């Protein structure tokens, strides 16, 4: 009995160890491209995560605790252009030597047009609503260094652009994160009411004041995650869309083969001897579109498992995603996807994907994709039991 107990404990311990997520590390150095000298204090982090570090006096760094998946590695320092590189834990380099180039000096000189010297007073709300958000979470956010923002408005084209001369420090008291956001560009076209922005957020988990605040942050993070783009991509990767609550609808476009057949065999100028029913069918088919659109509710033919275990996701037309609303009296939240280029998305297990620029997003995910509702890529939904044990 004693031997059996020891074996059972060994099996349980081994199983527990195997169940833990794999973590990786990456080392390297950051140097000045023009002089070859090491850059001390440079930020090296995984875009959109809480994983990052600073280079030491000799320019070296060690980035530890990297979870499985794909990421954009960012290296930045004041006065230098940002370095960006896509990495995957499936193929991490032994070491990574980064060279930073001196940034053009015009960034700091970008100011508002003379008529709008009070940039934040004039455009601050528009920037806030489209960058931070307008929901309840946004009301719990603050930007500590608004003076780092530089606004520029062009009256003729009615376009507003915003840049930052240093990383923005955003405190999200709704989700419990302090975000260093390297804003590369923000633009708003007032003539057609559209906006876009991109940059590199780095998340730092805040320490809760008490157990009540900790539980509030955990609940808010859970709400932000469920039904999000990250949740969808992870569910798509694991083949668990339906189990995770997602409903999808997409269009498959295919050639109208019957119309092609009729065109090849039927001559409207010579219809003698053709039965009336056949003529009616031929004429009806010839009035159909050349391409037929079929509505589908599965992704079976859209996702391919690659040899490296990433997933290729490709679709045509409009792809619509539904997720149950928190309020059961409201219809499901709807997000719409379109591919800008006919290139499959490559999805990693953490939900990240490339190329990011090929995916157009409309609907709910536009609202929840702003800073107030943004979660780091290394966030994972915790079960209540796991949450209690982590106190």
C-alpha positions as CSV (number, residue, x, y, z in Angstrom):
1,X,0.0,0.0,0.0
2,X,2.8,2.4,0.8
3,X,4.5,1.8,-2.6
4,X,1.2,2.4,-4.3
5,X,0.7,5.7,-2.4
6,X,4.2,6.9,-3.4
7,X,3.6,6.0,-7.1
8,X,0.2,7.8,-7.0
9,X,1.7,10.9,-5.5
10,X,4.5,10.8,-8.1
11,X,2.0,10.6,-10.9
12,X,0.0,13.5,-9.6
13,X,3.0,15.7,-9.1
14,X,4.3,14.8,-12.6
15,X,0.8,15.5,-14.1
16,X,0.8,18.9,-12.3
17,X,4.2,19.8,-13.7
18,X,3.2,18.9,-17.2
19,X,0.0,21.0,-16.9
20,X,2.0,24.1,-16.2
21,X,2.4,26.4,-19.2
22,X,5.8,26.5,-20.9
23,X,7.8,29.7,-20.4
24,X,10.7,30.8,-22.5
25,X,13.5,33.4,-22.3
26,X,15.4,35.5,-24.8
27,X,18.7,37.3,-24.4
28,X,20.6,39.8,-26.5
29,X,22.0,43.3,-26.8
30,X,21.0,46.7,-28.0
31,X,23.5,49.0,-29.7
32,X,23.7,52.4,-31.4
33,X,23.7,51.6,-35.2
34,X,25.9,54.6,-36.1
35,X,28.5,54.2,-33.4
36,X,28.2,50.5,-32.3
37,X,28.2,51.6,-28.7
38,X,25.8,49.8,-26.3
39,X,22.6,51.6,-25.2
40,X,21.9,51.4,-21.5
41,X,18.4,51.6,-20.2
42,X,16.7,50.8,-23.5
43,X,13.2,49.2,-23.2
44,X,12.9,45.7,-24.6
45,X,9.4,44.2,-24.3
46,X,6.8,42.1,-26.0
47,X,4.2,44.3,-27.6
48,X,0.9,44.2,-25.8
49,X,2.1,42.1,-22.9
50,X,3.5,42.5,-19.4
51,X,6.8,41.0,-20.3
52,X,9.6,43.4,-20.6
53,X,13.0,44.6,-19.3
54,X,15.7,47.3,-19.6
55,X,19.2,46.9,-21.0
56,X,22.1,46.9,-18.5
57,X,25.1,49.3,-18.7
58,X,26.7,47.1,-21.4
59,X,23.5,47.1,-23.5
60,X,22.6,43.4,-22.8
61,X,19.2,42.2,-21.8
62,X,17.5,39.0,-20.6
63,X,13.7,38.7,-21.2
64,X,12.3,35.9,-19.1
65,X,8.9,34.3,-18.6
66,X,7.7,34.5,-22.2
67,X,4.5,32.4,-22.6
68,X,3.9,30.3,-25.7
69,X,2.8,32.1,-28.8
70,X,3.8,34.7,-31.3
71,X,4.7,38.3,-30.4
72,X,6.1,41.5,-31.7
73,X,9.4,42.3,-29.9
74,X,10.0,46.0,-29.4
75,X,13.2,47.8,-28.5
76,X,13.1,51.5,-27.9
77,X,15.2,54.3,-26.4
78,X,14.8,58.1,-26.3
79,X,16.2,59.7,-29.4
80,X,16.1,56.4,-31.4
81,X,13.6,54.9,-33.9
82,X,11.6,52.0,-32.5
83,X,12.8,48.5,-33.5
84,X,10.2,45.9,-34.2
85,X,10.5,42.2,-34.9
86,X,8.0,39.4,-35.0
87,X,9.1,36.4,-32.9
88,X,7.5,33.0,-32.0
89,X,8.4,30.8,-29.1
90,X,8.5,28.0,-31.7
91,X,11.7,29.4,-33.2
92,X,13.4,31.8,-30.8
93,X,16.9,32.9,-31.8
94,X,19.7,31.9,-29.5
95,X,20.6,35.6,-29.0
96,X,19.2,38.7,-30.6
97,X,21.5,41.7,-31.4
98,X,19.5,44.9,-32.0
99,X,20.8,48.1,-33.6
100,X,18.8,51.3,-33.1
101,X,19.0,54.2,-35.5
102,X,18.9,57.8,-34.5
103,X,15.4,59.2,-34.8
104,X,14.7,62.1,-37.2
105,X,14.4,65.3,-35.2
106,X,11.2,66.6,-36.7
107,X,9.1,64.5,-34.3
108,X,9.6,66.9,-31.4
109,X,8.8,69.9,-33.6
110,X,5.4,68.7,-34.7
111,X,2.9,71.1,-33.1
112,X,-0.7,72.2,-33.6
113,X,-1.5,74.6,-36.4
114,X,-1.2,78.3,-35.1
115,X,-4.9,78.6,-34.7
116,X,-5.0,75.6,-32.3
117,X,-2.1,76.1,-29.9
118,X,-4.1,74.6,-27.1
119,X,-4.0,71.1,-28.7
120,X,-5.5,69.1,-25.8
121,X,-8.1,71.7,-25.1
122,X,-9.2,71.7,-28.8
123,X,-8.8,68.0,-29.7
124,X,-8.4,66.2,-26.4
125,X,-11.9,64.8,-26.1
126,X,-11.9,63.5,-29.7
127,X,-8.5,61.9,-29.1
128,X,-9.6,60.4,-25.8
129,X,-12.9,59.0,-27.1
130,X,-11.2,57.2,-30.1
131,X,-8.0,56.2,-28.3
132,X,-9.0,55.5,-24.7
133,X,-12.7,54.8,-25.3
134,X,-16.1,56.0,-24.2
135,X,-17.4,53.1,-22.0
136,X,-17.4,52.8,-18.3
137,X,-13.8,51.5,-18.1
138,X,-12.7,54.7,-19.9
139,X,-14.0,56.8,-17.0
140,X,-11.5,55.0,-14.7
141,X,-8.5,55.8,-16.9
142,X,-6.0,58.7,-16.8
143,X,-3.1,59.8,-19.0
144,X,-0.4,61.1,-16.6
145,X,1.7,62.9,-19.3
146,X,-0.7,64.6,-21.7
147,X,2.0,67.2,-22.4
148,X,3.9,64.5,-24.4
149,X,1.2,64.7,-27.1
150,X,1.7,66.8,-30.2
151,X,-1.4,67.7,-32.3
152,X,-1.5,68.8,-35.8
153,X,-4.6,69.7,-37.8
154,X,-4.8,70.4,-41.5
155,X,-7.9,72.5,-42.3
156,X,-7.9,71.8,-46.0
157,X,-8.0,68.0,-45.7
158,X,-9.8,68.1,-42.3
159,X,-7.3,65.6,-40.9
160,X,-6.0,65.5,-37.4
161,X,-2.8,63.7,-36.5
162,X,-1.4,63.1,-33.0
163,X,2.1,61.9,-32.0
164,X,3.9,61.5,-28.7
165,X,7.4,62.6,-27.9
166,X,7.7,60.0,-25.2
167,X,5.7,56.9,-24.1
168,X,2.3,57.8,-22.8
169,X,1.7,56.7,-19.2
170,X,-1.9,55.4,-19.0
171,X,-3.3,54.2,-15.7
172,X,-6.4,51.9,-16.1
173,X,-8.0,51.7,-12.7
174,X,-10.8,49.6,-14.1
175,X,-8.6,46.7,-15.1
176,X,-5.7,47.3,-12.8
177,X,-2.9,48.0,-15.4
178,X,-0.4,50.8,-15.8
179,X,0.4,51.0,-19.5
180,X,3.4,52.5,-21.2
181,X,2.1,53.2,-24.7
182,X,4.6,54.0,-27.4
183,X,2.3,55.9,-29.7
184,X,3.6,55.8,-33.3
185,X,0.6,57.5,-35.0
186,X,-3.0,58.6,-34.5
187,X,-5.0,60.0,-37.3
188,X,-8.6,61.2,-37.6
189,X,-10.3,62.2,-40.8
190,X,-13.1,64.6,-39.9
191,X,-14.5,64.7,-43.4
192,X,-15.5,61.0,-43.3
193,X,-15.5,60.4,-39.5
194,X,-12.9,57.6,-39.5
195,X,-9.8,57.1,-37.3
196,X,-6.8,54.8,-36.9
197,X,-3.9,54.5,-34.5
198,X,-1.1,52.2,-33.8
199,X,1.7,51.8,-31.3
200,X,3.2,49.5,-28.8
201,X,1.7,49.0,-25.3
202,X,3.6,47.6,-22.4
203,X,1.5,46.5,-19.4
204,X,2.4,46.6,-15.7
205,X,0.0,44.9,-13.3
206,X,-0.9,47.3,-10.5
207,X,-1.0,46.1,-6.9
208,X,-4.5,46.1,-5.4
209,X,-5.2,48.1,-2.2
210,X,-7.3,45.2,-0.8
211,X,-9.1,42.0,-1.6
212,X,-12.2,43.9,-2.8
213,X,-10.2,45.8,-5.4
214,X,-8.4,42.6,-6.5
215,X,-11.7,40.8,-7.0
216,X,-13.1,43.9,-8.9
217,X,-10.1,43.9,-11.3
218,X,-10.4,40.2,-11.9
219,X,-14.1,40.5,-12.7
220,X,-13.5,43.4,-15.0
221,X,-10.7,41.6,-16.8
222,X,-13.0,38.6,-17.3
223,X,-15.7,40.8,-18.8
224,X,-13.2,42.5,-21.1
225,X,-11.9,39.1,-22.3
226,X,-15.1,37.2,-23.0
227,X,-16.1,37.8,-26.5
228,X,-13.0,39.9,-27.3
229,X,-10.9,39.5,-30.5
230,X,-8.3,37.7,-28.4
231,X,-10.9,35.3,-27.0
232,X,-12.1,34.6,-30.6
233,X,-8.7,34.0,-32.1
234,X,-7.7,31.7,-29.2
235,X,-11.0,29.8,-29.6
236,X,-10.5,29.6,-33.4
237,X,-7.0,28.2,-32.9
238,X,-8.2,25.5,-30.5
239,X,-11.3,24.6,-32.5
240,X,-13.6,25.6,-29.7
241,X,-15.7,28.5,-31.2
242,X,-19.0,26.9,-30.4
243,X,-18.0,25.7,-26.9
244,X,-16.7,29.2,-26.0
245,X,-20.0,30.8,-27.0
246,X,-19.2,32.2,-30.5
247,X,-21.6,32.0,-33.4
248,X,-20.2,32.9,-36.9
249,X,-21.6,33.5,-40.4
250,X,-19.5,34.1,-43.5
251,X,-19.9,34.2,-47.2
252,X,-18.3,31.8,-49.7
253,X,-18.1,33.1,-53.2
254,X,-17.9,30.7,-56.0
255,X,-18.4,30.8,-59.8
256,X,-21.9,30.2,-61.2
257,X,-21.0,27.0,-62.9
258,X,-24.5,26.5,-64.3
259,X,-24.4,29.9,-65.9
260,X,-21.1,29.0,-67.5
261,X,-22.5,25.8,-68.8
262,X,-25.6,27.4,-70.3
263,X,-23.4,30.1,-72.0
264,X,-21.3,27.5,-73.6
265,X,-24.2,25.4,-74.9
266,X,-27.1,27.8,-75.5
267,X,-27.3,30.3,-78.3
268,X,-30.3,32.7,-77.8
269,X,-30.3,33.5,-81.5
270,X,-30.9,29.8,-82.4
271,X,-33.4,28.4,-80.0
272,X,-35.5,26.4,-82.4
273,X,-36.4,22.9,-81.3
274,X,-35.5,23.6,-77.6
275,X,-38.4,22.7,-75.2
276,X,-40.2,25.6,-73.6
277,X,-39.2,24.5,-70.0
278,X,-35.5,24.4,-71.0
279,X,-35.7,27.8,-72.6
280,X,-37.3,29.2,-69.5
281,X,-34.5,27.7,-67.4
282,X,-31.7,28.9,-69.7
283,X,-33.0,32.5,-69.7
284,X,-33.4,32.5,-65.9
285,X,-29.9,31.2,-65.4
286,X,-28.4,33.8,-67.8
287,X,-29.9,36.6,-65.6
288,X,-28.2,35.3,-62.5
289,X,-24.9,36.8,-61.3
290,X,-21.6,35.3,-62.5
291,X,-20.6,34.7,-58.8
292,X,-22.8,33.0,-56.3
293,X,-22.7,33.8,-52.5
294,X,-23.4,31.0,-50.1
295,X,-23.9,31.7,-46.4
296,X,-22.0,29.4,-44.1
297,X,-21.9,28.9,-40.3
298,X,-18.8,26.8,-39.9
299,X,-15.1,27.3,-40.2
300,X,-14.2,23.7,-41.1
301,X,-12.8,24.7,-44.5
302,X,-11.3,28.0,-43.4
303,X,-8.7,26.8,-40.9
304,X,-5.7,24.8,-41.7
305,X,-3.2,23.3,-39.2
306,X,0.3,24.0,-40.3
307,X,3.3,21.8,-39.7
308,X,4.6,24.2,-37.0
309,X,1.2,24.0,-35.3
310,X,0.2,27.6,-36.2
311,X,-3.2,27.9,-37.8
312,X,-3.9,29.5,-41.2
313,X,-7.2,31.3,-41.4
314,X,-8.5,32.4,-44.8
315,X,-12.0,33.5,-45.9
316,X,-13.6,35.6,-48.6
317,X,-16.3,38.1,-48.4
318,X,-17.7,39.2,-45.0
319,X,-17.1,37.2,-41.9
320,X,-19.4,38.0,-39.0
321,X,-18.8,37.0,-35.4
322,X,-21.6,37.0,-32.7
323,X,-21.2,36.7,-29.0
324,X,-23.9,36.7,-26.3
325,X,-24.4,40.1,-24.7
326,X,-23.8,40.6,-21.0
327,X,-27.4,41.9,-20.8
328,X,-29.6,39.0,-21.9
329,X,-32.3,41.4,-23.1
330,X,-29.9,42.8,-25.8
331,X,-29.0,41.1,-29.0
332,X,-25.6,39.4,-29.3
333,X,-22.6,41.6,-29.9
334,X,-21.6,41.6,-33.5
335,X,-18.1,42.1,-35.0
336,X,-17.3,42.0,-38.8
337,X,-14.1,40.9,-40.4
338,X,-12.8,41.5,-43.9
339,X,-9.4,40.6,-45.4
340,X,-7.7,43.5,-47.0
341,X,-5.4,41.2,-48.9
342,X,-6.0,37.7,-50.2
343,X,-3.5,36.3,-47.7
344,X,-4.3,33.8,-44.9
345,X,-3.9,35.0,-41.3
346,X,-1.3,33.0,-39.3
347,X,-2.6,32.5,-35.8
348,X,-0.6,31.5,-32.7
349,X,-2.0,29.8,-29.7
350,X,-2.1,33.0,-27.6
351,X,-4.4,34.5,-30.2
352,X,-1.9,36.8,-31.9
353,X,-1.8,36.8,-35.7
354,X,0.0,38.1,-38.7
355,X,-0.2,40.1,-40.9
356,X,-2.1,42.4,-38.6
357,X,-2.6,45.0,-41.3
358,X,-4.5,42.6,-43.6
359,X,-7.5,42.3,-41.2
360,X,-10.3,45.0,-41.3
361,X,-12.5,45.0,-38.2
362,X,-15.9,46.6,-37.8
363,X,-18.6,46.6,-35.1
364,X,-18.2,45.7,-31.4
365,X,-14.4,44.9,-31.6
366,X,-13.8,48.5,-32.7
367,X,-15.2,49.8,-29.4
368,X,-13.5,47.1,-27.2
369,X,-10.2,47.4,-29.1
370,X,-9.4,50.8,-27.4
371,X,-7.1,51.2,-24.5
372,X,-9.7,51.1,-21.7
373,X,-10.7,47.5,-22.6
374,X,-7.3,46.3,-23.8
375,X,-5.8,43.2,-22.1
376,X,-2.2,42.0,-22.4
377,X,-1.5,39.0,-24.7
378,X,-0.2,37.1,-21.7
379,X,-3.5,37.4,-19.9
380,X,-5.4,34.1,-19.4
381,X,-8.8,33.6,-17.9
382,X,-8.5,32.2,-14.4
383,X,-11.0,29.8,-12.9
384,X,-12.4,30.8,-9.5
385,X,-10.4,28.0,-7.8
386,X,-7.1,29.1,-9.4
387,X,-7.8,32.7,-8.6
388,X,-8.3,31.9,-4.9
389,X,-5.1,29.8,-4.7
390,X,-3.1,32.7,-6.2
391,X,-3.8,35.0,-3.3
